[in-house]
């Protein structure tokens, strides 16, 4: 695995970072929290090629999953109020379905509709909480043995949550439905999308951690107690050093997992699960530490760390309870022949 970015990948990171630094400032994020969505930012990202870069367009090759992970990491660092992860995973899943996706893939790539993925299998009459479900026009989900695309009229009303994310409810029978695949091919395509979601989410959480650590370092250098910056206190300095090491570990594990999936290596699925778990824990620990070092200020809306703390909490729960994922990972590692099926279970 080559850890050094190519010139093209470095340019991609610089372009995304530059756009987000201008158009996803903390003030813009705060202003978008009522709905969890910034339409203007989404337009800017689409013009840059997100999420259409996830598929080939006849003139350029599709971005690798590793390159898409780089994009997701920058979105996490700016806690961007845009459905980037959802769009990327949906585009790749639609492309995997070939002609059955019809004009849906083109409509998503051109920005006519916002697409997302339901992370759980639809149950009989039981609605699912769907990432970006409040703003999505298209939800991809498993219904029995069928992979379906449901066309919806987004309500814009999000389900209340700590991160102010645009979570919405998707009923199993909602919308005009198109069957994209069925049977083993549907389960395989959906399982691949779930793995990609975990990888992109791990990258997003790593970006959250890195940005939060930057806030913490700047704060402890300027905050003085007993006539000295609190950065000089060993407990604080050592803990921040531990946090920096953990972030490097989360980034490396996520990059390795993305490379493994790109190379179609057998351990890709396992590494994706590990990356998501470790990045989730790291984001929660880093943002908690930095908020703690801010003292009471950390809980006030005037300080940015509370944004990162809340987003880390919310992002890490979109996939579900980490304890359940640990059990899945243990089964994949220790039980021969185990594999994921839709809904995230292991058989």
C-alpha positions as CSV (number, residue, x, y, z in Angstrom):
1,X,0.0,0.0,0.0
2,X,1.3,3.4,-1.0
3,X,0.6,6.0,1.8
4,X,2.0,9.0,-0.1
5,X,-0.7,10.8,-2.1
6,X,-0.3,11.1,-5.8
7,X,-0.2,14.6,-7.3
8,X,-3.8,14.2,-8.4
9,X,-4.9,13.0,-5.0
10,X,-3.1,16.0,-3.3
11,X,-4.9,18.4,-5.7
12,X,-8.2,16.7,-4.9
13,X,-7.7,17.2,-1.2
14,X,-6.6,20.8,-1.6
15,X,-9.6,21.6,-3.8
16,X,-12.1,20.1,-1.4
17,X,-10.4,21.6,1.7
18,X,-10.3,25.0,0.1
19,X,-14.0,24.9,-0.9
20,X,-15.1,23.8,2.6
21,X,-12.9,26.3,4.4
22,X,-14.7,29.0,2.4
23,X,-18.2,27.6,2.4
24,X,-18.6,25.4,5.4
25,X,-17.4,27.7,8.2
26,X,-18.7,27.1,11.7
27,X,-21.1,30.0,11.3
28,X,-22.5,28.4,8.1
29,X,-22.9,25.1,9.9
30,X,-24.7,26.7,12.8
31,X,-27.1,28.5,10.4
32,X,-27.9,25.2,8.7
33,X,-28.7,23.2,11.8
34,X,-32.5,23.8,11.7
35,X,-32.7,21.5,8.7
36,X,-29.2,19.9,8.8
37,X,-28.7,20.8,5.1
38,X,-27.0,23.7,3.4
39,X,-28.3,23.7,-0.3
40,X,-25.7,26.3,-1.4
41,X,-22.9,24.2,-0.1
42,X,-24.3,21.1,-1.8
43,X,-24.4,23.0,-5.1
44,X,-20.8,24.0,-4.7
45,X,-19.8,20.4,-4.0
46,X,-21.7,19.1,-7.0
47,X,-19.9,21.6,-9.2
48,X,-16.7,20.3,-7.9
49,X,-17.7,16.8,-8.9
50,X,-19.2,15.4,-5.7
51,X,-20.7,12.8,-5.8
52,X,-20.5,12.2,-9.5
53,X,-16.7,11.5,-9.3
54,X,-17.6,8.2,-7.8
55,X,-18.5,6.8,-11.3
56,X,-16.9,7.1,-14.7
57,X,-18.5,9.5,-17.1
58,X,-17.0,8.4,-20.4
59,X,-14.3,10.9,-20.4
60,X,-12.7,10.3,-16.9
61,X,-12.4,7.3,-14.8
62,X,-14.3,6.9,-11.5
63,X,-12.5,7.9,-8.3
64,X,-11.2,5.0,-6.3
65,X,-12.7,4.4,-2.9
66,X,-9.4,5.5,-1.4
67,X,-9.8,8.9,-3.1
68,X,-13.4,9.2,-2.0
69,X,-12.2,8.5,1.6
70,X,-9.9,11.6,1.2
71,X,-13.0,13.6,0.3
72,X,-15.0,12.3,3.2
73,X,-12.2,13.1,5.6
74,X,-12.3,16.8,4.6
75,X,-16.1,16.9,4.9
76,X,-15.7,15.6,8.5
77,X,-13.1,18.2,9.3
78,X,-15.5,21.0,8.3
79,X,-18.6,19.1,9.6
80,X,-20.2,19.9,6.3
81,X,-24.0,20.2,6.2
82,X,-24.3,18.2,2.9
83,X,-25.2,14.5,2.1
84,X,-21.7,13.7,0.7
85,X,-21.4,10.2,2.1
86,X,-25.0,9.3,1.2
87,X,-24.5,10.6,-2.3
88,X,-21.3,8.7,-2.9
89,X,-22.5,5.4,-1.6
90,X,-25.8,5.7,-3.6
91,X,-24.0,6.6,-6.8
92,X,-21.7,3.6,-6.5
93,X,-24.6,1.3,-5.7
94,X,-26.7,2.5,-8.6
95,X,-23.7,2.0,-10.9
96,X,-23.3,-1.5,-9.7
97,X,-26.9,-2.3,-10.7
98,X,-26.2,-1.4,-14.4
99,X,-29.1,-0.9,-16.7
100,X,-31.7,-1.6,-14.0
101,X,-30.9,1.8,-12.5
102,X,-32.2,3.4,-15.7
103,X,-32.0,7.2,-15.5
104,X,-31.7,7.3,-11.8
105,X,-27.9,7.3,-11.8
106,X,-27.7,10.1,-14.3
107,X,-30.2,12.2,-12.3
108,X,-28.2,11.7,-9.1
109,X,-24.9,12.6,-10.8
110,X,-26.4,15.7,-12.4
111,X,-27.8,16.8,-9.1
112,X,-31.4,16.7,-10.1
113,X,-32.2,14.5,-7.1
114,X,-30.5,13.7,-3.8
115,X,-30.0,10.0,-3.1
116,X,-29.3,8.1,0.1
117,X,-29.0,4.6,1.5
118,X,-31.1,3.0,4.2
119,X,-28.6,1.2,6.5
120,X,-31.1,-1.4,7.6
121,X,-33.4,-3.7,5.9
122,X,-37.0,-2.6,5.7
123,X,-39.3,-4.5,8.0
124,X,-43.0,-5.2,7.7
125,X,-44.6,-1.9,8.4
126,X,-41.6,-0.7,10.4
127,X,-40.1,2.6,9.3
128,X,-36.3,3.0,9.2
129,X,-34.3,6.1,10.2
130,X,-32.4,7.0,7.1
131,X,-29.3,9.3,6.9
132,X,-30.3,12.4,4.9
133,X,-33.8,10.9,4.7
134,X,-35.4,14.3,5.4
135,X,-33.9,15.8,2.2
136,X,-33.5,12.8,-0.1
137,X,-35.6,12.2,-3.2
138,X,-34.4,8.7,-3.6
139,X,-33.8,6.0,-1.0
140,X,-32.0,2.7,-1.8
141,X,-32.9,-0.1,0.5
142,X,-33.4,-3.9,0.7
143,X,-37.0,-5.2,0.9
144,X,-36.9,-8.9,1.4
145,X,-34.7,-10.3,-1.4
146,X,-35.1,-7.2,-3.5
147,X,-32.8,-4.1,-3.7
148,X,-35.2,-1.3,-4.4
149,X,-35.1,2.4,-5.2
150,X,-38.0,4.4,-3.7
151,X,-38.7,7.9,-5.2
152,X,-39.9,10.2,-2.5
153,X,-41.0,13.8,-2.0
154,X,-38.6,15.0,0.8
155,X,-40.4,16.5,3.7
156,X,-37.5,18.7,4.9
157,X,-38.5,18.0,8.5
158,X,-35.7,16.1,10.2
159,X,-36.0,13.8,13.2
160,X,-34.6,15.6,16.2
161,X,-31.1,14.4,17.0
162,X,-28.0,15.6,18.9
163,X,-26.0,16.4,15.7
164,X,-28.9,18.2,14.0
165,X,-28.4,15.8,11.0
166,X,-31.2,15.6,8.4
167,X,-32.4,12.2,9.5
168,X,-35.7,11.1,8.1
169,X,-38.1,8.2,8.3
170,X,-38.6,5.8,5.3
171,X,-41.6,3.5,5.4
172,X,-41.1,0.2,3.6
173,X,-43.9,0.9,1.1
174,X,-43.1,4.6,0.5
175,X,-42.8,6.2,-2.9
176,X,-42.6,4.9,-6.5
177,X,-40.4,1.8,-6.3
178,X,-38.0,0.4,-8.8
179,X,-36.5,-3.0,-8.3
180,X,-32.7,-2.7,-9.1
181,X,-31.7,-6.3,-8.3
182,X,-32.9,-9.4,-6.6
183,X,-31.6,-12.5,-4.9
184,X,-27.9,-13.0,-4.3
185,X,-26.9,-10.2,-6.7
186,X,-29.0,-7.7,-4.7
187,X,-27.6,-8.9,-1.4
188,X,-24.0,-8.7,-2.7
189,X,-24.4,-5.2,-4.1
190,X,-26.1,-3.9,-0.9
191,X,-23.4,-5.5,1.4
192,X,-20.7,-3.8,-0.7
193,X,-22.5,-0.5,-0.2
194,X,-22.7,-1.0,3.6
195,X,-18.9,-1.7,3.7
196,X,-18.3,1.5,1.7
197,X,-20.6,3.4,4.1
198,X,-18.5,2.3,7.1
199,X,-15.3,3.3,5.3
200,X,-16.5,6.7,4.4
201,X,-17.9,7.2,7.8
202,X,-14.6,6.2,9.4
203,X,-12.9,8.8,7.2
204,X,-15.5,11.5,8.2
205,X,-15.0,10.7,11.9
206,X,-11.2,10.9,11.5
207,X,-11.6,14.4,9.9
208,X,-13.8,15.4,12.9
209,X,-11.2,14.2,15.3
210,X,-8.3,16.0,13.6
211,X,-10.2,19.3,13.4
212,X,-11.3,19.0,17.0
213,X,-7.7,18.3,18.1
214,X,-6.6,21.5,16.2
215,X,-9.1,23.5,18.2
216,X,-7.9,22.0,21.4
217,X,-4.2,22.7,20.8
218,X,-4.9,26.3,20.0
219,X,-7.1,26.7,23.0
220,X,-4.7,25.2,25.6
221,X,-1.9,27.4,24.2
222,X,-3.8,30.5,24.9
223,X,-5.7,29.6,28.0
224,X,-3.7,30.6,31.2
225,X,-4.1,29.3,34.7
226,X,-1.8,30.2,37.6
227,X,0.1,32.4,35.2
228,X,0.9,29.7,32.7
229,X,-0.8,28.3,29.6
230,X,-2.6,25.1,30.4
231,X,-0.7,23.4,27.6
232,X,2.3,23.3,29.9
233,X,0.4,21.0,32.3
234,X,1.7,17.4,31.7
235,X,-1.8,15.8,32.1
236,X,-3.2,17.9,29.2
237,X,-0.1,17.8,27.0
238,X,0.2,14.0,27.3
239,X,-3.4,13.4,26.7
240,X,-3.4,15.5,23.6
241,X,-0.4,13.6,22.4
242,X,-2.2,10.4,22.9
243,X,-5.2,11.8,20.9
244,X,-2.9,12.8,18.1
245,X,-1.5,9.3,18.0
246,X,-5.0,7.7,17.9
247,X,-6.0,10.0,15.0
248,X,-3.0,8.8,13.0
249,X,-3.9,5.3,13.8
250,X,-7.6,5.8,12.7
251,X,-6.4,7.5,9.5
252,X,-3.9,4.7,8.7
253,X,-6.5,1.9,9.3
254,X,-9.1,3.7,7.2
255,X,-6.7,4.2,4.3
256,X,-5.6,0.6,4.5
257,X,-9.2,-0.6,4.5
258,X,-10.0,1.5,1.5
259,X,-7.0,0.3,-0.4
260,X,-7.9,-3.3,0.5
261,X,-11.5,-2.9,-0.9
262,X,-10.1,-1.2,-4.0
263,X,-7.7,-4.1,-4.5
264,X,-10.6,-6.6,-3.9
265,X,-8.6,-8.2,-1.1
266,X,-10.4,-10.7,1.2
267,X,-9.7,-8.7,4.4
268,X,-11.3,-5.5,3.1
269,X,-14.7,-6.1,4.8
270,X,-13.0,-6.9,8.1
271,X,-10.7,-3.9,7.9
272,X,-13.7,-1.6,7.1
273,X,-15.4,-2.7,10.3
274,X,-12.3,-2.2,12.3
275,X,-11.7,1.3,10.8
276,X,-15.3,2.4,11.6
277,X,-15.1,1.1,15.2
278,X,-11.7,2.6,15.9
279,X,-12.5,6.0,14.2
280,X,-15.8,6.2,16.1
281,X,-14.1,5.6,19.5
282,X,-11.3,8.1,18.6
283,X,-13.7,10.8,17.6
284,X,-15.7,10.5,20.8
285,X,-12.6,10.5,23.0
286,X,-10.8,13.4,21.2
287,X,-13.9,15.7,21.1
288,X,-14.7,14.8,24.7
289,X,-11.1,15.7,25.8
290,X,-11.0,19.0,23.9
291,X,-14.4,20.0,25.2
292,X,-13.2,19.2,28.7
293,X,-10.2,21.3,28.3
294,X,-12.4,24.2,27.3
295,X,-14.1,23.9,30.6
296,X,-17.6,25.4,30.8
297,X,-17.0,27.4,27.6
298,X,-17.0,24.1,25.7
299,X,-20.7,23.7,26.2
300,X,-21.7,27.2,24.9
301,X,-22.7,27.8,21.4
302,X,-20.1,30.5,20.9
303,X,-17.3,27.9,21.0
304,X,-16.9,25.6,18.0
305,X,-15.9,22.5,19.9
306,X,-19.5,21.8,20.9
307,X,-20.2,21.4,17.1
308,X,-17.6,18.7,16.8
309,X,-18.6,17.0,20.0
310,X,-22.2,16.7,18.9
311,X,-21.4,15.7,15.3
312,X,-19.0,13.0,16.6
313,X,-21.8,11.6,18.8
314,X,-24.3,11.7,15.9
315,X,-22.1,10.4,13.1
316,X,-20.9,7.5,15.2
317,X,-24.5,6.3,15.9
318,X,-25.7,6.4,12.3
319,X,-24.5,2.8,11.6
320,X,-25.9,1.6,15.0
321,X,-24.7,0.5,18.4
322,X,-20.9,-0.1,18.2
323,X,-21.3,-3.1,20.6
324,X,-23.3,-4.9,17.9
325,X,-20.6,-4.2,15.3
326,X,-18.0,-5.6,17.7
327,X,-20.0,-8.8,17.8
328,X,-20.2,-8.9,14.0
329,X,-16.5,-8.3,13.7
330,X,-15.8,-11.1,16.2
331,X,-17.9,-13.5,14.1
332,X,-16.2,-12.5,10.9
333,X,-12.8,-13.0,12.5
334,X,-13.5,-16.2,14.4
335,X,-16.3,-18.1,12.7
336,X,-15.4,-19.7,9.4
337,X,-17.7,-19.0,6.5
338,X,-19.4,-16.0,8.1
339,X,-20.5,-13.2,5.8
340,X,-22.6,-10.0,6.0
341,X,-26.2,-10.1,4.8
342,X,-28.5,-7.1,4.4
343,X,-29.4,-5.5,7.7
344,X,-25.8,-5.9,8.9
345,X,-26.3,-9.3,10.4
346,X,-23.8,-12.1,10.1
347,X,-24.6,-15.6,9.0
